[in-house]
């Protein structure tokens, strides 16, 4: 299945340190709008987590029909 992320929130806090707002925005912009291949929603979350290195707090997406 193909998914397009429309909105996403990551957990950008590391050991009481936070990623800069500019870096956070860059990661969010790289993720949103992109088409992701995944088997289901759980796989989508895993794919994005592996690709970005950040855990996801919430995600909105739409299914893309081929």
PDB file of N, CA, C and O in Angstrom:
ATOM      1  N   UNK A   1       0.844  -1.177   0.000  1.00  0.00           N
ATOM      2  CA  UNK A   1       0.000   0.000   0.000  1.00  0.00           C
ATOM      3  C   UNK A   1       0.889   1.240   0.000  1.00  0.00           C
ATOM      4  O   UNK A   1       2.024   1.220   0.475  1.00  0.00           O
ATOM      5  N   UNK A   2       0.340   2.303  -0.543  1.00  0.00           N
ATOM      6  CA  UNK A   2       1.065   3.565  -0.559  1.00  0.00           C
ATOM      7  C   UNK A   2       0.337   4.562   0.342  1.00  0.00           C
ATOM      8  O   UNK A   2      -0.890   4.650   0.340  1.00  0.00           O
ATOM      9  N   UNK A   3       1.130   5.308   1.109  1.00  0.00           N
ATOM     10  CA  UNK A   3       0.597   6.300   2.041  1.00  0.00           C
ATOM     11  C   UNK A   3       1.282   7.635   1.784  1.00  0.00           C
ATOM     12  O   UNK A   3       2.466   7.685   1.450  1.00  0.00           O
ATOM     13  N   UNK A   4       0.519   8.719   1.945  1.00  0.00           N
ATOM     14  CA  UNK A   4       1.095  10.056   1.906  1.00  0.00           C
ATOM     15  C   UNK A   4       0.840  10.698   3.263  1.00  0.00           C
ATOM     16  O   UNK A   4      -0.306  10.844   3.688  1.00  0.00           O
ATOM     17  N   UNK A   5       1.913  11.076   3.934  1.00  0.00           N
ATOM     18  CA  UNK A   5       1.802  11.694   5.248  1.00  0.00           C
ATOM     19  C   UNK A   5       1.318  13.126   5.070  1.00  0.00           C
ATOM     20  O   UNK A   5       1.899  13.893   4.302  1.00  0.00           O
ATOM     21  N   UNK A   6       0.252  13.485   5.782  1.00  0.00           N
ATOM     22  CA  UNK A   6      -0.297  14.838   5.696  1.00  0.00           C
ATOM     23  C   UNK A   6       0.079  15.675   6.916  1.00  0.00           C
ATOM     24  O   UNK A   6       0.129  16.902   6.839  1.00  0.00           O
ATOM     25  N   UNK A   7       0.340  15.014   8.033  1.00  0.00           N
ATOM     26  CA  UNK A   7       0.764  15.713   9.247  1.00  0.00           C
ATOM     27  C   UNK A   7       1.468  14.705  10.148  1.00  0.00           C
ATOM     28  O   UNK A   7       1.066  13.544  10.228  1.00  0.00           O
ATOM     29  N   UNK A   8       2.516  15.156  10.821  1.00  0.00           N
ATOM     30  CA  UNK A   8       3.265  14.247  11.685  1.00  0.00           C
ATOM     31  C   UNK A   8       3.888  15.030  12.830  1.00  0.00           C
ATOM     32  O   UNK A   8       4.319  16.170  12.659  1.00  0.00           O
ATOM     33  N   UNK A   9       3.930  14.400  14.002  1.00  0.00           N
ATOM     34  CA  UNK A   9       4.611  14.969  15.171  1.00  0.00           C
ATOM     35  C   UNK A   9       5.587  13.929  15.679  1.00  0.00           C
ATOM     36  O   UNK A   9       5.222  12.783  15.946  1.00  0.00           O
ATOM     37  N   UNK A  10       6.844  14.354  15.809  1.00  0.00           N
ATOM     38  CA  UNK A  10       7.895  13.481  16.300  1.00  0.00           C
ATOM     39  C   UNK A  10       8.211  13.804  17.749  1.00  0.00           C
ATOM     40  O   UNK A  10       7.899  14.894  18.229  1.00  0.00           O
ATOM     41  N   UNK A  11       8.825  12.864  18.444  1.00  0.00           N
ATOM     42  CA  UNK A  11       9.339  13.080  19.799  1.00  0.00           C
ATOM     43  C   UNK A  11      10.805  13.495  19.647  1.00  0.00           C
ATOM     44  O   UNK A  11      11.698  12.649  19.622  1.00  0.00           O
ATOM     45  N   UNK A  12      11.040  14.802  19.546  1.00  0.00           N
ATOM     46  CA  UNK A  12      12.378  15.323  19.280  1.00  0.00           C
ATOM     47  C   UNK A  12      13.218  15.532  20.534  1.00  0.00           C
ATOM     48  O   UNK A  12      14.286  16.139  20.454  1.00  0.00           O
ATOM     49  N   UNK A  13      12.769  15.050  21.689  1.00  0.00           N
ATOM     50  CA  UNK A  13      13.524  15.258  22.927  1.00  0.00           C
ATOM     51  C   UNK A  13      14.472  14.085  23.159  1.00  0.00           C
ATOM     52  O   UNK A  13      14.062  12.924  23.131  1.00  0.00           O
ATOM     53  N   UNK A  14      15.748  14.406  23.389  1.00  0.00           N
ATOM     54  CA  UNK A  14      16.784  13.406  23.666  1.00  0.00           C
ATOM     55  C   UNK A  14      17.454  13.782  24.982  1.00  0.00           C
ATOM     56  O   UNK A  14      18.106  14.823  25.067  1.00  0.00           O
ATOM     57  N   UNK A  15      17.304  12.961  25.992  1.00  0.00           N
ATOM     58  CA  UNK A  15      17.986  13.199  27.269  1.00  0.00           C
ATOM     59  C   UNK A  15      17.901  14.658  27.705  1.00  0.00           C
ATOM     60  O   UNK A  15      18.924  15.286  27.978  1.00  0.00           O
ATOM     61  N   UNK A  16      16.703  15.188  27.768  1.00  0.00           N
ATOM     62  CA  UNK A  16      16.442  16.575  28.168  1.00  0.00           C
ATOM     63  C   UNK A  16      17.014  17.605  27.200  1.00  0.00           C
ATOM     64  O   UNK A  16      17.031  18.796  27.514  1.00  0.00           O
ATOM     65  N   UNK A  17      17.478  17.178  26.045  1.00  0.00           N
ATOM     66  CA  UNK A  17      17.957  18.078  24.993  1.00  0.00           C
ATOM     67  C   UNK A  17      16.955  18.026  23.858  1.00  0.00           C
ATOM     68  O   UNK A  17      16.435  16.960  23.530  1.00  0.00           O
ATOM     69  N   UNK A  18      16.686  19.165  23.260  1.00  0.00           N
ATOM     70  CA  UNK A  18      15.734  19.205  22.167  1.00  0.00           C
ATOM     71  C   UNK A  18      16.455  19.584  20.888  1.00  0.00           C
ATOM     72  O   UNK A  18      17.378  20.399  20.914  1.00  0.00           O
ATOM     73  N   UNK A  19      16.050  19.011  19.784  1.00  0.00           N
ATOM     74  CA  UNK A  19      16.579  19.343  18.472  1.00  0.00           C
ATOM     75  C   UNK A  19      16.160  20.773  18.135  1.00  0.00           C
ATOM     76  O   UNK A  19      15.072  21.202  18.518  1.00  0.00           O
ATOM     77  N   UNK A  20      16.997  21.501  17.435  1.00  0.00           N
ATOM     78  CA  UNK A  20      16.674  22.900  17.106  1.00  0.00           C
ATOM     79  C   UNK A  20      15.388  22.957  16.278  1.00  0.00           C
ATOM     80  O   UNK A  20      15.081  22.023  15.537  1.00  0.00           O
ATOM     81  N   UNK A  21      14.640  24.054  16.405  1.00  0.00           N
ATOM     82  CA  UNK A  21      13.400  24.185  15.635  1.00  0.00           C
ATOM     83  C   UNK A  21      13.629  24.081  14.127  1.00  0.00           C
ATOM     84  O   UNK A  21      12.789  23.533  13.413  1.00  0.00           O
ATOM     85  N   UNK A  22      14.745  24.597  13.639  1.00  0.00           N
ATOM     86  CA  UNK A  22      15.045  24.524  12.209  1.00  0.00           C
ATOM     87  C   UNK A  22      15.249  23.076  11.775  1.00  0.00           C
ATOM     88  O   UNK A  22      14.752  22.670  10.724  1.00  0.00           O
ATOM     89  N   UNK A  23      15.974  22.293  12.572  1.00  0.00           N
ATOM     90  CA  UNK A  23      16.198  20.885  12.251  1.00  0.00           C
ATOM     91  C   UNK A  23      14.900  20.082  12.351  1.00  0.00           C
ATOM     92  O   UNK A  23      14.655  19.188  11.540  1.00  0.00           O
ATOM     93  N   UNK A  24      14.076  20.401  13.339  1.00  0.00           N
ATOM     94  CA  UNK A  24      12.786  19.732  13.474  1.00  0.00           C
ATOM     95  C   UNK A  24      11.928  19.978  12.237  1.00  0.00           C
ATOM     96  O   UNK A  24      11.344  19.046  11.683  1.00  0.00           O
ATOM     97  N   UNK A  25      11.856  21.234  11.810  1.00  0.00           N
ATOM     98  CA  UNK A  25      11.046  21.589  10.643  1.00  0.00           C
ATOM     99  C   UNK A  25      11.549  20.885   9.387  1.00  0.00           C
ATOM    100  O   UNK A  25      10.746  20.435   8.569  1.00  0.00           O
ATOM    101  N   UNK A  26      12.849  20.785   9.227  1.00  0.00           N
ATOM    102  CA  UNK A  26      13.418  20.110   8.055  1.00  0.00           C
ATOM    103  C   UNK A  26      13.005  18.642   8.011  1.00  0.00           C
ATOM    104  O   UNK A  26      12.666  18.125   6.946  1.00  0.00           O
ATOM    105  N   UNK A  27      13.032  17.970   9.154  1.00  0.00           N
ATOM    106  CA  UNK A  27      12.637  16.559   9.211  1.00  0.00           C
ATOM    107  C   UNK A  27      11.150  16.402   8.912  1.00  0.00           C
ATOM    108  O   UNK A  27      10.750  15.499   8.177  1.00  0.00           O
ATOM    109  N   UNK A  28      10.339  17.277   9.482  1.00  0.00           N
ATOM    110  CA  UNK A  28       8.890  17.228   9.243  1.00  0.00           C
ATOM    111  C   UNK A  28       8.591  17.477   7.766  1.00  0.00           C
ATOM    112  O   UNK A  28       7.783  16.765   7.170  1.00  0.00           O
ATOM    113  N   UNK A  29       9.231  18.476   7.175  1.00  0.00           N
ATOM    114  CA  UNK A  29       8.990  18.788   5.765  1.00  0.00           C
ATOM    115  C   UNK A  29       9.456  17.662   4.845  1.00  0.00           C
ATOM    116  O   UNK A  29       8.830  17.408   3.816  1.00  0.00           O
ATOM    117  N   UNK A  30      10.542  16.987   5.203  1.00  0.00           N
ATOM    118  CA  UNK A  30      11.027  15.861   4.401  1.00  0.00           C
ATOM    119  C   UNK A  30      10.060  14.679   4.455  1.00  0.00           C
ATOM    120  O   UNK A  30       9.971  13.896   3.509  1.00  0.00           O
ATOM    121  N   UNK A  31       9.338  14.558   5.567  1.00  0.00           N
ATOM    122  CA  UNK A  31       8.436  13.420   5.766  1.00  0.00           C
ATOM    123  C   UNK A  31       7.052  13.673   5.181  1.00  0.00           C
ATOM    124  O   UNK A  31       6.477  12.792   4.541  1.00  0.00           O
ATOM    125  N   UNK A  32       6.516  14.868   5.397  1.00  0.00           N
ATOM    126  CA  UNK A  32       5.167  15.194   4.915  1.00  0.00           C
ATOM    127  C   UNK A  32       5.163  15.339   3.400  1.00  0.00           C
ATOM    128  O   UNK A  32       6.092  15.884   2.804  1.00  0.00           O
ATOM    129  N   UNK A  33       4.115  14.848   2.807  1.00  0.00           N
ATOM    130  CA  UNK A  33       3.963  14.941   1.372  1.00  0.00           C
ATOM    131  C   UNK A  33       4.625  13.809   0.623  1.00  0.00           C
ATOM    132  O   UNK A  33       4.261  13.521  -0.518  1.00  0.00           O
ATOM    133  N   UNK A  34       5.580  13.170   1.239  1.00  0.00           N
ATOM    134  CA  UNK A  34       6.285  12.055   0.600  1.00  0.00           C
ATOM    135  C   UNK A  34       5.373  10.827   0.549  1.00  0.00           C
ATOM    136  O   UNK A  34       4.548  10.612   1.437  1.00  0.00           O
ATOM    137  N   UNK A  35       5.537  10.032  -0.500  1.00  0.00           N
ATOM    138  CA  UNK A  35       4.784   8.783  -0.627  1.00  0.00           C
ATOM    139  C   UNK A  35       5.621   7.672  -0.003  1.00  0.00           C
ATOM    140  O   UNK A  35       6.793   7.501  -0.338  1.00  0.00           O
ATOM    141  N   UNK A  36       5.002   6.914   0.915  1.00  0.00           N
ATOM    142  CA  UNK A  36       5.676   5.832   1.631  1.00  0.00           C
ATOM    143  C   UNK A  36       5.016   4.512   1.281  1.00  0.00           C
ATOM    144  O   UNK A  36       3.789   4.426   1.229  1.00  0.00           O
ATOM    145  N   UNK A  37       5.813   3.486   1.042  1.00  0.00           N
ATOM    146  CA  UNK A  37       5.302   2.129   0.835  1.00  0.00           C
ATOM    147  C   UNK A  37       5.314   1.404   2.172  1.00  0.00           C
ATOM    148  O   UNK A  37       6.339   1.360   2.852  1.00  0.00           O
ATOM    149  N   UNK A  38       4.174   0.838   2.547  1.00  0.00           N
ATOM    150  CA  UNK A  38       4.072   0.098   3.806  1.00  0.00           C
ATOM    151  C   UNK A  38       2.903  -0.874   3.704  1.00  0.00           C
ATOM    152  O   UNK A  38       1.993  -0.695   2.895  1.00  0.00           O
ATOM    153  N   UNK A  39       2.949  -1.902   4.539  1.00  0.00           N
ATOM    154  CA  UNK A  39       1.890  -2.913   4.534  1.00  0.00           C
ATOM    155  C   UNK A  39       0.622  -2.429   5.236  1.00  0.00           C
ATOM    156  O   UNK A  39      -0.488  -2.797   4.852  1.00  0.00           O
ATOM    157  N   UNK A  40       0.799  -1.593   6.277  1.00  0.00           N
ATOM    158  CA  UNK A  40      -0.322  -1.086   7.073  1.00  0.00           C
ATOM    159  C   UNK A  40       0.174   0.114   7.882  1.00  0.00           C
ATOM    160  O   UNK A  40       1.318   0.541   7.724  1.00  0.00           O
ATOM    161  N   UNK A  41      -0.685   0.656   8.749  1.00  0.00           N
ATOM    162  CA  UNK A  41      -0.313   1.844   9.524  1.00  0.00           C
ATOM    163  C   UNK A  41       0.877   1.575  10.447  1.00  0.00           C
ATOM    164  O   UNK A  41       1.762   2.422  10.568  1.00  0.00           O
ATOM    165  N   UNK A  42       0.911   0.425  11.091  1.00  0.00           N
ATOM    166  CA  UNK A  42       2.032   0.113  11.980  1.00  0.00           C
ATOM    167  C   UNK A  42       3.342   0.036  11.204  1.00  0.00           C
ATOM    168  O   UNK A  42       4.379   0.508  11.670  1.00  0.00           O
ATOM    169  N   UNK A  43       3.287  -0.558  10.028  1.00  0.00           N
ATOM    170  CA  UNK A  43       4.479  -0.648   9.188  1.00  0.00           C
ATOM    171  C   UNK A  43       4.900   0.742   8.708  1.00  0.00           C
ATOM    172  O   UNK A  43       6.094   1.021   8.603  1.00  0.00           O
ATOM    173  N   UNK A  44       3.939   1.608   8.418  1.00  0.00           N
ATOM    174  CA  UNK A  44       4.228   2.983   8.017  1.00  0.00           C
ATOM    175  C   UNK A  44       4.999   3.708   9.114  1.00  0.00           C
ATOM    176  O   UNK A  44       6.004   4.366   8.845  1.00  0.00           O
ATOM    177  N   UNK A  45       4.524   3.585  10.344  1.00  0.00           N
ATOM    178  CA  UNK A  45       5.203   4.213  11.483  1.00  0.00           C
ATOM    179  C   UNK A  45       6.619   3.674  11.618  1.00  0.00           C
ATOM    180  O   UNK A  45       7.555   4.436  11.859  1.00  0.00           O
ATOM    181  N   UNK A  46       6.779   2.375  11.465  1.00  0.00           N
ATOM    182  CA  UNK A  46       8.105   1.750  11.563  1.00  0.00           C
ATOM    183  C   UNK A  46       9.028   2.233  10.443  1.00  0.00           C
ATOM    184  O   UNK A  46      10.199   2.521  10.688  1.00  0.00           O
ATOM    185  N   UNK A  47       8.514   2.321   9.230  1.00  0.00           N
ATOM    186  CA  UNK A  47       9.303   2.791   8.090  1.00  0.00           C
ATOM    187  C   UNK A  47       9.805   4.215   8.322  1.00  0.00           C
ATOM    188  O   UNK A  47      10.978   4.509   8.091  1.00  0.00           O
ATOM    189  N   UNK A  48       8.919   5.094   8.778  1.00  0.00           N
ATOM    190  CA  UNK A  48       9.298   6.492   9.001  1.00  0.00           C
ATOM    191  C   UNK A  48      10.271   6.613  10.172  1.00  0.00           C
ATOM    192  O   UNK A  48      11.229   7.384  10.111  1.00  0.00           O
ATOM    193  N   UNK A  49      10.025   5.853  11.233  1.00  0.00           N
ATOM    194  CA  UNK A  49      10.928   5.871  12.382  1.00  0.00           C
ATOM    195  C   UNK A  49      12.329   5.422  11.974  1.00  0.00           C
ATOM    196  O   UNK A  49      13.319   6.036  12.373  1.00  0.00           O
ATOM    197  N   UNK A  50      12.416   4.368  11.192  1.00  0.00           N
ATOM    198  CA  UNK A  50      13.727   3.879  10.729  1.00  0.00           C
ATOM    199  C   UNK A  50      14.401   4.886   9.804  1.00  0.00           C
ATOM    200  O   UNK A  50      15.612   5.088   9.883  1.00  0.00           O
ATOM    201  N   UNK A  51      13.623   5.517   8.930  1.00  0.00           N
ATOM    202  CA  UNK A  51      14.190   6.461   7.961  1.00  0.00           C
ATOM    203  C   UNK A  51      14.667   7.753   8.615  1.00  0.00           C
ATOM    204  O   UNK A  51      15.673   8.327   8.198  1.00  0.00           O
ATOM    205  N   UNK A  52      13.944   8.213   9.644  1.00  0.00           N
ATOM    206  CA  UNK A  52      14.296   9.503  10.260  1.00  0.00           C
ATOM    207  C   UNK A  52      15.132   9.351  11.525  1.00  0.00           C
ATOM    208  O   UNK A  52      15.901  10.245  11.879  1.00  0.00           O
ATOM    209  N   UNK A  53      14.982   8.221  12.200  1.00  0.00           N
ATOM    210  CA  UNK A  53      15.677   8.030  13.467  1.00  0.00           C
ATOM    211  C   UNK A  53      14.933   8.628  14.654  1.00  0.00           C
ATOM    212  O   UNK A  53      15.484   8.709  15.752  1.00  0.00           O
ATOM    213  N   UNK A  54      13.687   9.048  14.446  1.00  0.00           N
ATOM    214  CA  UNK A  54      12.892   9.674  15.509  1.00  0.00           C
ATOM    215  C   UNK A  54      11.591   8.921  15.710  1.00  0.00           C
ATOM    216  O   UNK A  54      10.982   8.452  14.748  1.00  0.00           O
ATOM    217  N   UNK A  55      11.163   8.805  16.964  1.00  0.00           N
ATOM    218  CA  UNK A  55       9.876   8.187  17.288  1.00  0.00           C
ATOM    219  C   UNK A  55       8.752   9.147  16.917  1.00  0.00           C
ATOM    220  O   UNK A  55       8.913  10.367  16.955  1.00  0.00           O
ATOM    221  N   UNK A  56       7.627   8.576  16.563  1.00  0.00           N
ATOM    222  CA  UNK A  56       6.469   9.358  16.135  1.00  0.00           C
ATOM    223  C   UNK A  56       5.463   9.449  17.280  1.00  0.00           C
ATOM    224  O   UNK A  56       5.097   8.441  17.883  1.00  0.00           O
ATOM    225  N   UNK A  57       5.020  10.684  17.570  1.00  0.00           N
ATOM    226  CA  UNK A  57       3.984  10.901  18.583  1.00  0.00           C
ATOM    227  C   UNK A  57       2.593  10.770  17.973  1.00  0.00           C
ATOM    228  O   UNK A  57       1.702  10.164  18.568  1.00  0.00           O
ATOM    229  N   UNK A  58       2.411  11.343  16.777  1.00  0.00           N
ATOM    230  CA  UNK A  58       1.127  11.227  16.082  1.00  0.00           C
ATOM    231  C   UNK A  58       1.368  11.376  14.585  1.00  0.00           C
ATOM    232  O   UNK A  58       2.342  11.989  14.147  1.00  0.00           O
ATOM    233  N   UNK A  59       0.454  10.798  13.818  1.00  0.00           N
ATOM    234  CA  UNK A  59       0.594  10.833  12.360  1.00  0.00           C
ATOM    235  C   UNK A  59      -0.782  10.843  11.710  1.00  0.00           C
ATOM    236  O   UNK A  59      -1.695  10.142  12.146  1.00  0.00           O
ATOM    237  N   UNK A  60      -0.914  11.644  10.667  1.00  0.00           N
ATOM    238  CA  UNK A  60      -2.102  11.645   9.812  1.00  0.00           C
ATOM    239  C   UNK A  60      -1.606  11.353   8.404  1.00  0.00           C
ATOM    240  O   UNK A  60      -0.532  11.803   8.006  1.00  0.00           O
ATOM    241  N   UNK A  61      -2.391  10.602   7.664  1.00  0.00           N
ATOM    242  CA  UNK A  61      -1.974  10.210   6.329  1.00  0.00           C
ATOM    243  C   UNK A  61      -3.209   9.932   5.478  1.00  0.00           C
ATOM    244  O   UNK A  61      -4.338   9.881   5.967  1.00  0.00           O
ATOM    245  N   UNK A  62      -2.950   9.757   4.198  1.00  0.00           N
ATOM    246  CA  UNK A  62      -4.018   9.312   3.306  1.00  0.00           C
ATOM    247  C   UNK A  62      -3.484   8.174   2.460  1.00  0.00           C
ATOM    248  O   UNK A  62      -2.285   8.094   2.191  1.00  0.00           O
ATOM    249  N   UNK A  63      -4.363   7.310   2.049  1.00  0.00           N
ATOM    250  CA  UNK A  63      -3.989   6.208   1.152  1.00  0.00           C
ATOM    251  C   UNK A  63      -3.870   6.761  -0.261  1.00  0.00           C
ATOM    252  O   UNK A  63      -4.703   7.557  -0.693  1.00  0.00           O
ATOM    253  N   UNK A  64      -2.857   6.347  -0.962  1.00  0.00           N
ATOM    254  CA  UNK A  64      -2.660   6.785  -2.351  1.00  0.00           C
ATOM    255  C   UNK A  64      -3.016   5.606  -3.250  1.00  0.00           C
ATOM    256  O   UNK A  64      -2.442   4.522  -3.142  1.00  0.00           O
ATOM    257  N   UNK A  65      -3.960   5.842  -4.126  1.00  0.00           N
ATOM    258  CA  UNK A  65      -4.366   4.800  -5.066  1.00  0.00           C
ATOM    259  C   UNK A  65      -3.504   4.905  -6.317  1.00  0.00           C
ATOM    260  O   UNK A  65      -3.258   5.997  -6.831  1.00  0.00           O
ATOM    261  N   UNK A  66      -3.060   3.774  -6.788  1.00  0.00           N
ATOM    262  CA  UNK A  66      -2.185   3.767  -7.978  1.00  0.00           C
ATOM    263  C   UNK A  66      -2.975   3.952  -9.240  1.00  0.00           C
ATOM    264  O   UNK A  66      -2.403   3.971 -10.330  1.00  0.00           O
TER     265      UNK A  66
END
